[in-house]
Amino acid sequence: MNYTDLLASGIDGDGPSRSTTIPDTWMQGRTAYGGLTAALCLQAAQPLGGGLPVRAVQVAFVGPVNATVTCVPTLLRQGKNTVFVHVRMSGEDGILADAIITFGAARDSSLDFAHLPPPAVAPPGQAVSYFRSDRQGPAFATNFEMLLAGGHPPMSGAPEGDMSIWMRHRDTNAPNDALALLALGDAPPPAAMSMFTAPGRISSMTWMAEFLTETIDTEDRWFLARHVAQTARNGYSSQEMTMWNSRREPVMVGRQTIAVFL
């Protein structure tokens, strides 16, 4: 099931709740791909967002997301310019994810800058496949095209976790909007995996994404992402992420905490 059909397959329940069944093709081991989990939470929150653009999404991945899950949004506060919505995702095993989503109106400001220069990499047509084979990546990765533009692939024993990737939805009907961008943003494995010398398990614990523009626009659906592992200690890695559109304009920044079982 592609991205568009999956998000449309949800069933509205009592009140603002929405239930979705996760297909095997969107799984990462025993849990759903984290970007999909975040996107389902944002989708549930949008009707309570007052029609305002999403500014930030903070998600805690509490438990394995699988089978049929239900997202229940709760309006925390609606101010003059901002709306805060809490979304709880649950399933047969209880609470699976918890999200705080911030919507905000544009404001006039004397400040207007973005000090986020993109890495100097070749365009998608000159990049190589991120995964060495179709079988190397997790099941959900088949929903995306990912090209290695800089850095090293997983399990290559690289001296540092710093990689740049061109990526896009394979679903050509996926719109260029905040929801699709969020669903795409977590697609690459953690940057620290490029430092692995053998297979090892990882698990995302938290993810925070901030949207830098109200207009998600790019050519041929391609976005450039740079993921940098900044620390790895006591079995946890912390990394930062930045995404640009095809014109190398920043569209999203993020942070992630990952459990590393190696």
C-alpha positions as CSV (number, residue, x, y, z in Angstrom):
1,M,0.0,0.0,0.0
2,N,1.5,3.3,-1.0
3,Y,1.7,6.5,1.1
4,T,-1.4,8.2,-0.3
5,D,-3.6,5.1,0.0
6,L,-2.4,4.3,3.5
7,L,-3.2,7.7,4.9
8,A,-6.6,7.6,3.2
9,S,-7.3,4.2,4.7
10,G,-7.8,5.5,8.2
11,I,-11.3,5.1,9.8
12,D,-12.7,7.9,11.9
13,G,-14.0,6.8,15.3
14,D,-16.0,8.5,18.0
15,G,-15.0,12.1,18.4
16,P,-11.8,13.1,16.7
17,S,-10.1,9.7,16.9
18,R,-8.8,7.9,13.8
19,S,-7.7,4.3,13.5
20,T,-5.3,2.9,10.9
21,T,-4.0,-0.6,10.2
22,I,-0.3,-0.8,9.5
23,P,0.7,-2.9,6.5
24,D,3.8,-5.1,6.5
25,T,5.4,-3.0,3.8
26,W,5.6,-0.1,6.3
27,M,7.2,-2.0,9.1
28,Q,10.7,-1.6,10.5
29,G,11.3,-4.9,12.3
30,R,8.4,-5.3,14.8
31,T,7.3,-1.6,14.7
32,A,6.1,0.7,12.1
33,Y,8.5,3.1,10.5
34,G,8.9,6.2,12.8
35,G,8.2,8.7,10.1
36,L,4.8,7.0,9.5
37,T,4.0,7.0,13.2
38,A,4.8,10.8,13.3
39,A,2.7,11.4,10.2
40,L,-0.3,9.6,11.5
41,C,-0.1,11.7,14.7
42,L,0.1,14.9,12.6
43,Q,-2.8,13.8,10.4
44,A,-5.0,13.3,13.5
45,A,-4.0,16.7,14.9
46,Q,-4.6,18.8,11.8
47,P,-8.4,19.1,12.2
48,L,-7.8,20.8,15.6
49,G,-5.0,23.0,14.3
50,G,-7.4,25.8,13.3
51,G,-6.2,25.8,9.7
52,L,-2.8,27.1,10.8
53,P,0.6,25.8,9.4
54,V,2.4,23.2,11.4
55,R,5.5,24.6,13.0
56,A,6.9,21.7,15.2
57,V,6.2,18.0,15.9
58,Q,7.7,16.3,19.0
59,V,7.2,12.5,19.2
60,A,8.1,9.9,21.8
61,F,8.1,6.4,20.4
62,V,6.8,4.6,23.5
63,G,6.2,1.0,22.2
64,P,6.1,-1.1,19.0
65,V,3.5,0.3,16.5
66,N,1.8,-2.5,14.6
67,A,-1.6,-4.0,13.7
68,T,-4.4,-1.5,14.1
69,V,-3.5,1.7,16.0
70,T,-5.7,4.6,17.1
71,C,-4.7,8.3,17.3
72,V,-6.7,10.5,19.7
73,P,-6.0,14.2,19.5
74,T,-6.6,16.6,22.3
75,L,-6.6,20.4,22.0
76,L,-4.3,21.7,24.7
77,R,-4.5,25.4,24.0
78,Q,-5.7,27.7,21.3
79,G,-4.4,31.2,21.4
80,K,-4.6,34.1,19.0
81,N,-1.7,32.9,16.8
82,T,-0.8,29.4,18.0
83,V,-2.5,26.1,18.7
84,F,-1.0,23.2,20.7
85,V,-2.4,19.7,20.2
86,H,-1.6,16.5,22.0
87,V,-1.9,13.2,20.2
88,R,-1.8,9.8,21.8
89,M,-1.4,6.7,19.7
90,S,-2.5,3.4,21.2
91,G,-3.1,-0.2,20.3
92,E,-3.6,-3.6,21.8
93,D,-0.4,-3.2,23.9
94,G,-1.4,0.2,25.3
95,I,0.2,3.5,24.6
96,L,2.5,3.3,21.6
97,A,3.4,7.0,20.8
98,D,2.9,10.4,22.3
99,A,3.1,13.6,20.3
100,I,2.9,17.4,20.9
101,I,2.2,19.3,17.7
102,T,2.4,23.1,17.4
103,F,0.6,25.1,14.8
104,G,1.3,28.8,14.3
105,A,0.2,31.7,12.2
106,A,2.8,33.8,10.3
107,R,3.8,37.0,12.0
108,D,5.5,40.2,10.7
109,S,9.1,40.3,12.1
110,S,12.2,42.3,11.7
111,L,14.2,39.1,11.6
112,D,14.4,37.0,8.5
113,F,17.4,34.6,8.1
114,A,18.3,30.9,7.9
115,H,22.0,30.1,8.5
116,L,21.7,26.5,7.2
117,P,24.0,26.1,4.2
118,P,23.5,22.8,2.4
119,P,26.4,20.4,1.9
120,A,28.2,20.6,-1.4
121,V,26.9,17.5,-3.1
122,A,26.0,16.5,-6.7
123,P,22.4,16.5,-7.9
124,P,20.3,13.3,-7.7
125,G,21.2,12.2,-11.2
126,Q,24.8,11.8,-10.2
127,A,24.3,10.1,-6.8
128,V,24.4,6.4,-6.1
129,S,21.8,4.2,-4.3
130,Y,22.0,4.5,-0.5
131,F,21.5,0.8,0.1
132,R,23.9,-1.6,-1.5
133,S,21.0,-3.9,-2.5
134,D,17.2,-4.0,-2.4
135,R,17.4,-6.5,0.4
136,Q,19.7,-4.5,2.7
137,G,17.1,-2.0,3.9
138,P,14.1,-2.6,6.2
139,A,10.7,-3.3,4.6
140,F,9.4,0.3,4.8
141,A,12.4,1.6,2.8
142,T,10.9,0.2,-0.4
143,N,8.4,3.1,-0.2
144,F,11.2,5.7,-0.7
145,E,14.0,6.4,-3.2
146,M,17.2,7.2,-1.3
147,L,20.5,8.2,-3.0
148,L,23.8,8.6,-1.2
149,A,25.1,12.1,-2.0
150,G,27.8,12.3,0.7
151,G,29.2,10.3,3.6
152,H,29.1,6.5,3.9
153,P,26.4,3.8,3.7
154,P,25.4,1.6,6.7
155,M,27.9,-0.8,8.3
156,S,30.8,0.6,6.4
157,G,33.0,1.3,9.4
158,A,33.1,5.0,8.7
159,P,35.2,7.2,11.0
160,E,32.1,9.5,11.7
161,G,28.4,9.4,11.3
162,D,27.8,12.2,8.8
163,M,25.8,11.5,5.6
164,S,23.9,13.4,3.0
165,I,21.0,11.7,1.1
166,W,18.7,12.7,-1.7
167,M,15.3,11.1,-1.0
168,R,11.7,11.2,-2.2
169,H,8.5,9.2,-2.0
170,R,8.1,6.5,-4.6
171,D,4.4,7.3,-4.6
172,T,4.2,9.9,-7.3
173,N,0.8,11.1,-6.0
174,A,2.3,12.1,-2.6
175,P,1.7,15.8,-2.3
176,N,4.5,18.3,-1.5
177,D,3.1,19.2,2.0
178,A,4.1,19.1,5.6
179,L,2.5,15.8,6.2
180,A,4.4,14.0,3.4
181,L,7.6,15.8,4.3
182,L,7.3,14.5,7.9
183,A,6.6,11.0,6.6
184,L,9.8,11.2,4.5
185,G,12.2,12.9,7.0
186,D,12.9,9.9,9.1
187,A,13.5,7.5,6.2
188,P,17.3,7.1,6.4
189,P,18.9,4.9,9.1
190,P,20.6,6.7,12.0
191,A,23.8,8.3,10.9
192,A,25.7,6.3,13.5
193,M,25.0,3.2,11.6
194,S,27.6,4.2,9.0
195,M,30.2,3.6,11.7
196,F,29.0,0.1,12.4
197,T,31.2,-2.7,11.2
198,A,28.6,-5.4,11.7
199,P,24.8,-5.6,11.8
200,G,23.2,-4.2,14.9
201,R,19.7,-3.2,16.1
202,I,18.6,0.4,16.6
203,S,15.4,1.9,17.9
204,S,14.2,5.5,17.7
205,M,13.1,6.9,21.1
206,T,12.3,10.5,20.4
207,W,12.1,12.7,17.3
208,M,11.6,16.5,17.1
209,A,11.0,18.1,13.7
210,E,10.6,21.9,13.0
211,F,9.2,23.2,9.8
212,L,11.0,26.2,8.4
213,T,8.6,27.2,5.7
214,E,4.8,27.1,5.0
215,T,5.3,26.2,1.4
216,I,6.8,22.8,0.8
217,D,8.0,23.0,-2.8
218,T,10.6,21.1,-4.7
219,E,11.4,19.7,-8.2
220,D,10.7,16.0,-9.1
221,R,9.8,15.4,-5.4
222,W,13.5,15.3,-4.3
223,F,14.7,16.6,-1.0
224,L,18.2,16.6,0.4
225,A,18.8,15.5,3.9
226,R,22.0,15.7,6.1
227,H,22.0,13.5,9.2
228,V,24.9,13.9,11.7
229,A,25.5,11.7,14.7
230,Q,26.8,14.1,17.4
231,T,27.2,11.7,20.4
232,A,27.1,8.0,21.1
233,R,27.5,7.0,24.7
234,N,26.0,4.4,27.0
235,G,24.0,2.8,24.2
236,Y,22.3,6.0,23.0
237,S,23.1,8.2,20.0
238,S,21.9,11.8,19.5
239,Q,21.8,13.2,16.0
240,E,20.7,16.3,14.1
241,M,19.0,16.5,10.8
242,T,18.5,19.2,8.2
243,M,16.4,19.0,5.0
244,W,16.5,21.2,1.9
245,N,14.4,21.3,-1.2
246,S,15.9,20.8,-4.7
247,R,16.9,24.5,-4.8
248,R,18.9,23.9,-1.6
249,E,16.5,26.0,0.5
250,P,16.1,24.7,4.1
251,V,12.6,23.3,4.8
252,M,13.1,21.3,8.1
253,V,15.4,20.7,11.0
254,G,15.2,18.0,13.6
255,R,16.8,16.1,16.4
256,Q,16.6,12.4,17.3
257,T,17.5,10.1,20.2
258,I,18.3,6.6,19.2
259,A,18.9,3.4,21.3
260,V,21.9,1.5,19.8
261,F,22.2,-2.2,20.5
262,L,25.7,-2.9,19.4
